[in-house]
């Protein structure tokens, strides 16, 4: 019996050693993958941050904890203009070491293919018809999407062309896909797109129409499915900034 116990003990020790070795191999593998992934992400971030500003721009290099609003305030401009000028797809997300270009004196400089430059003063108004057009208003009444489409057609004779994957918060992505303009500076007559829970929007976001741009930088927007009576057109004051975009 004692001999049997000795053999059993030796068997357990051997398998325990094997298990420990296997565990160490797994840990080393995970650490190696993590290091490689970190290196890859770091190189991608560096590549992303490697876009440099024009000779007439001021350059700000993003640090940990920065937001676009903070950077804009530092340079005496605003979130919307800075997002537009840097052509940020999602201005709510910026990265450490990313270069943010700040135009001097509120103007933007563009360079053409032949090397000539043109300086244009920034503006918060102006409308140009989009290339892609819808054929009707297929959204459910009285959803905010129905009103935005209907009012846009009243103003410009154009329906929005997207009808699927078209919850309010998705309108920025859909606008990109259909070749519409997306701005973070207010444009009179544009659709204002609010991301979920921004300035009173619900879980699916909200869309409205910019009726006017006010002297203090806010906008007055018309919308439905907003407030106590979802079936009536309501007018609300919104402040351009994080989570707000303009589609036209």
N, C-alpha and C positions, 0 to 999 in steps of 0.2 A: 504494500500500500504506500509506503514511504517513497519507493522508487517511482510510483505512478505520480505522486504529488510533485516530485522533483522535475519530472518531464513536463508536467502541466505548467509549472512555474517557469521553466525555460522557454516554453512555447509563448506564454504571455509576455515575457520580457522581450522576446524577439519581435513579436507583433507590436508591442508598445513602441519599440525603437523605430519600427517601420512607420507607424502612425505619426510619430514625432517628426521623422524625416520628411514624410509626405506633407505635413502641416507647414514645415519650413519652406518647402518647395513652393507651396501655394502662396505663402506670404511674399516670398521673393518675386514670384511671377506678378502678383498684384502690384508690388512696389515698382517693378520695372515698367509695367504698363502705365502706371500713374506718372512716372517720370517722363516717359515718352510722350504721353498725352499732354502733359504740362508744357513740354518743349514745343510740341506742335501748336498748341493754343498760343503760346508766347510768340512763336514766329508769325502766326496768322495775325495776332494783334499788332505786331510790329509792322507787318505789311499793310494792315488797314490804316495805321497811323502815319504811313509814309507819304500822304498827300500834303504838299506844301502850298503855302499861300502865295498870292501875287506880290510883286515888288511894292505895290502901293498899299498893301494890307498890313494890319497889325496881326501878329500870330500869338495865340494863346495855346499852350500845351496842357492838356487836361491832367489834373492830379486826382488822386483817390478822394472821393467824397464830393467832387465838383458836380454841379448841375448846370444845364445850359442857361437857366434863369439867373443863377449867380454870376456866371460869366458875362451875360448880357448887361446886368446891373453894373458890373465892374467897369464896363466900357461905355456906359451911358446910352446903351441901345436897349432893345427888347428881345424877348424870346423868339417872337415870330420872325422878325427881320433876320436874326442870326441863323435860325433854322433854314429859312429860304436861301440866304446867301451861301450857306454851306451845303445846300441840297441834301439835307439829312432825311433819309427815308423814315426814320423813327427818332425824332428829336428828343424823346424822353429817355433814350439810351445813348450815352456817350462813353468812351473808353479811355482808360489811363493811357497817356502819351499820344492821344489823338490830337491833331492840329486843328484848332478852330480859327478860321479866318475872320477878322473883324474889319469891315470897310471903314475907311476914314471919312469923317464928315457926312455920314449917312448916305454915301454914294456907292455904287457898285461898278466895277470895271470888268469888261468882257473882252476877250481876245479872239479875233476871227482866225480863219484858216490861213490867211495871208500875213498874219502877224500884226495887223493894225488893231488898235484898242479904242474902245468907246466907253465913256463914262456916263452913266445914267443915274439920275436921282431916284432913290427908292420911293415907292408909292403904295398907298393902301387902297387905291381904287383902280378900276379898269376891268373890262370884260372882253374876252374873245371867245367866239363860239367853238365848242369842241368838235373834233372830226367825227367821232362815233355818236350816232343818235339812236334812241329807242323808237318803237312804233306805237307805244301807248302806255297808259298807267295801269299796271297789273298788280299793284300792291293793294292790300286789304284796307278798306276804309274803316275807321278813321286813324289808322296807324300813322306815326310820324313820317314813315317812308312814303305813304300815300300822299300826304300833304306836300312833302318836299318835292316829289316828282310832279305833282299837279301845279304847284306854285312856280316851279322852275319852268314848266311849259307855258304858263301864263305870261311869264316875264320874257322868255327867250324863244318860244315856239319849239322847244326841244324837250323830249322825255329822256330820262336816264336810260341807258341801254342794258344795264344789268338787272336781271330778275331772279336769279338764283344765287345762293350764298350771299344774300343781300340784307342781312340784319344790319341795323344802323351802324354798328361799330365796324362792319366789314366794308363800308363804302369807300374808305381810303384805298384799301387794297384793290377793290374792284375798279375804282377810277384809274389806278395805275395800269391795270390789265386792259382797260378799254381805251387807253390813250388820252384820258382826260387830265387836266391839270390839277395838281395838288399843291396847295400853298399853306403856309402857316402865318401869312399876313392876310388880314381881312380884305375881301373883295365884295363889293356891293352886288347883290344878285346871285352870289354863289351859294352852294349848299354848305352849311356849317355842320361838321361831323364831330360829335362828342363821344369820346370813349366811355365805357361803363363807369358809372358813379362819378363822372366829372361834372361839376356844377349842376347837380340835380338829375343827371341822366340815370336811367335804370340799368339793369344787368346786361341789357343788349345794346347799350348806348342810345344815342338819340341823334336825329337829323332835323334841321330847320333851314330856313332861308334868310340870308342876310338882307334885311330891308334897308338898313342905314348904318353908317359908321359914324360914331359920335365923336365929339371934339376931344373927349378924354381917353379915346382909344378903345372904348367898349363898343359893342355892336348891339343893335336892336334886331332881333330875329323873330320871324313869324313861324308858328308851329301848331301842330295838333297832337292830341293824346298827351297833353301837358297841363298839369293843374287839375282843378276840381272838375271841370267839364271836358272830357276828352274829345267831344264832338264839335267843340267851338274852336275857332282860330284864336290862339293866345299870342301875345307879344311879350318877349322876355329880353332882359339885358344880360349879355354874356361878355366875359373878359377873355380875349385871346391869350393863350398860354399853353401849358402842358395839357395834353389830351384833347386839344382842339385843332381841327384842320379845316381847310376850305377847299371845296371841290367844284370845278367848273369846266 
